[in-house]
């Protein structure tokens, strides 16, 4: 079962919800068409959502298809995941757990392969 943004469930220790948030963000990140900021922003904390609204999608590197997402550190309330794309692009994703909103993306960065 896929879990969408806003459909978080469980607690801070629920790795299924953690993985779903990381995968949802990584999937939407690669699709840079119209509405990109809103799609990606649904997975993020408010401050990151606001910053994403200012991004020119022409400056986002071509990701290709999402290959895989792995939770690399399921700590709580901060966790880390990595996304790999068919283009070779990798993203390191930092997530934070909010009791009201579940797992949200706090920040991300490109990683050298």
C-alpha positions as CSV (number, residue, x, y, z in Angstrom):
1,X,0.0,0.0,0.0
2,X,1.2,3.5,-0.9
3,X,0.8,6.1,1.7
4,X,0.2,9.7,0.6
5,X,1.1,13.0,2.3
6,X,-1.4,13.7,5.0
7,X,-2.1,10.0,5.4
8,X,0.7,9.4,7.9
9,X,-0.1,6.9,10.5
10,X,1.4,5.4,13.6
11,X,4.0,6.9,15.8
12,X,7.6,8.2,15.6
13,X,8.8,4.6,15.5
14,X,6.6,3.7,12.5
15,X,9.2,3.0,9.8
16,X,6.5,2.4,7.2
17,X,5.3,6.0,7.5
18,X,8.9,7.2,7.5
19,X,9.7,5.3,4.3
20,X,6.5,6.5,2.7
21,X,7.3,10.1,3.3
22,X,10.9,9.7,2.0
23,X,9.6,7.8,-1.1
24,X,6.8,10.3,-1.8
25,X,9.2,13.2,-1.6
26,X,11.8,11.5,-3.8
27,X,9.2,10.5,-6.4
28,X,7.7,14.0,-6.6
29,X,11.1,15.6,-6.7
30,X,11.9,13.9,-10.0
31,X,8.7,15.1,-11.7
32,X,9.6,18.8,-12.5
33,X,6.5,19.7,-14.5
34,X,3.8,22.2,-13.6
35,X,2.8,22.1,-9.9
36,X,6.3,20.7,-8.8
37,X,6.6,22.9,-5.7
38,X,3.1,22.0,-4.5
39,X,3.7,18.3,-5.0
40,X,7.1,18.2,-3.4
41,X,6.0,20.7,-0.7
42,X,3.2,18.4,0.6
43,X,5.9,16.2,2.1
44,X,7.9,19.0,3.7
45,X,7.9,21.2,6.8
46,X,6.4,24.6,6.2
47,X,9.7,26.5,6.0
48,X,11.0,24.1,3.3
49,X,7.7,24.3,1.4
50,X,8.0,28.1,1.3
51,X,11.6,27.9,-0.1
52,X,10.6,25.3,-2.7
53,X,8.0,27.7,-4.0
54,X,10.8,30.0,-5.2
55,X,12.8,27.3,-7.1
56,X,13.1,27.6,-10.8
57,X,12.5,24.0,-11.9
58,X,14.9,24.5,-14.9
59,X,17.7,24.5,-12.3
60,X,16.8,21.1,-10.9
61,X,19.1,18.4,-12.2
62,X,17.5,15.7,-14.4
63,X,16.8,12.9,-12.0
64,X,15.4,10.2,-14.3
65,X,13.2,7.6,-12.7
66,X,13.4,6.9,-9.0
67,X,15.4,3.7,-8.6
68,X,15.2,3.2,-4.8
69,X,14.9,4.9,-1.4
70,X,16.5,3.5,1.7
71,X,16.1,4.8,5.2
72,X,19.8,5.0,6.3
73,X,19.2,6.1,9.9
74,X,15.7,5.5,11.4
75,X,16.5,7.6,14.5
76,X,13.8,9.6,16.2
77,X,12.6,12.3,15.9
78,X,15.2,13.0,13.2
79,X,15.8,10.4,10.5
80,X,17.8,10.1,7.3
81,X,17.1,8.5,4.0
82,X,18.8,8.3,0.6
83,X,17.2,8.3,-2.8
84,X,18.9,7.0,-6.0
85,X,17.7,7.9,-9.5
86,X,18.4,6.3,-12.8
87,X,20.4,9.4,-13.9
88,X,23.0,8.7,-11.2
89,X,21.6,11.6,-9.0
90,X,21.4,10.8,-5.3
91,X,19.6,12.8,-2.6
92,X,20.3,12.7,1.1
93,X,17.0,13.4,2.8
94,X,16.6,14.5,6.5
95,X,13.1,13.9,8.0
96,X,11.6,15.1,11.3
97,X,8.7,13.6,13.1
98,X,5.8,15.9,14.1
99,X,3.1,14.4,16.3
100,X,0.4,16.3,14.4
101,X,1.7,15.8,10.8
102,X,3.8,12.6,11.0
103,X,7.1,12.4,9.1
104,X,8.1,15.5,7.1
105,X,11.1,16.4,5.0
106,X,13.3,18.9,6.9
107,X,16.0,19.3,4.3
108,X,17.6,17.5,1.4
109,X,20.9,17.8,-0.6
110,X,22.5,16.3,-3.6
111,X,25.1,13.7,-2.9
112,X,28.1,12.8,-5.1
113,X,27.7,9.2,-6.3
